[in-house]
Amino acid sequence: MKWRRKEEQTPPVEESAQPDTGWATTSMSTGAMANWTAVVRWSAWGLLLAGPLLGGWALASAATPVAVPMRAEAPRAQPASSDAVAPAGFAEVYVAAYVKAGDSDADAEELAAFYPAARSMSWSAQGGSEHAESASAVQVRQISAGYWSVTVAARITGAAKDADSGRVRYFQVPVKATGSRGASGWTAPALPAEVAAPTGSKGAAPELSYGSGHAPLASDPAVQTVQGFLAAYLTGRGELDRYLSPGTTLHAVRPAPYTAVTVTQIADHGQGPAEGAEAQTPPDGVQRRLLVDVEGDGKHTSSRPMTYAIELRARDGRWEVASLEAAPALAAPGTNSNSQEGQGQHRCVWILR
């Protein structure tokens, strides 16, 4: 809309005797007044609608904590137990290269990948006279941040067979992380040092939480299930799924390592079935944990002994394999698994869980 200036002269208006407030006053036409009123009305509606949004924003702002800048702390050395895998692996490969190293340039270069100073060393021994059949870290200690001492057990064999060939020997290896922040690599500051076996590397066998082992009873349905399961699991003969509880997923070993498997001994965990109860039909839901000794016969082995911890569960009058346990159950400290109390023999017929 365009505005036009009126040509008519308006009669002079007498000034009223109003005090001077310092604000300039202007007169507005009817159209301008209408526009101004519309602007005010829409502004009021906008504020009314925006009120809840502004209120919610204010509450959210009050509930959100204000981030306060914190001074960055210097990185701390991690415990050896949580950061020992990489230096242990480095030390194992380093020892293997060190044992077979000799006076050739190729051996020096291979060893220098772990110990850079090896390039300037002279070796009097011929390379390959000894080698490590296996090397495994048995002890890892963190000396300081990014610096470890790793003890490696290695089975050393020589070209000439003698009484000492094939024995396990121990080497202490220093391993240093390279890189300013975090371990970007590893290096050895020195050659390995042969040491005695670490203290405590050997100990008495722990007690297991099972009763006395006994020969498997042909009348025990649990033995029949275990025998059929292990045959399908290790020899590939028979259907494995027919022996498994619903919801249990196991896969047979492939390729099958044995041609025959024989159960030689079983032992019950905790309170096993009472004498004579093995041949009875178990109630549904009953569990039975067994320690099973077996012997496997294959193309290249005969009567290889193995031990499995197997959990059975009864369903529809028969036993099914509920779990192939990761490890046998250990006895609680201070208990004797071979005692009458530990075995819990003849105290109940079945254990309901």
Secondary structure, DSSP 4 states (H G I P E B T S, - for coil): -------SPPPP-PPP-----S-------HHHHHHHHHHHHHHHHHHHHHHHHHHHHHHHHHHSPPPPP-PPPPPPPPPGGGS-HHHHHHHHHHHHHHHH--SSHHHHHHHHTT-GGGGG----SPTTSEEEEEEEEEEEEEEETTEEEEEEEEEEEESS--TTTTEEEEEEEEEEEESSSS-SEEE-SS--EEEPPPTTSS-PPPPBSB---BPPPTT-HHHHHHHHHHHHHHH--S-SGGGBPTT------SS---SEEEEEEEEEBSS-PPTT-TTSPPPTTBEEEEEEEEEEE-SS-SSEEEEEEEEEEEETTEEEEEEE-SSPPBPPTT--TTSHHHHTTTS-S--B-
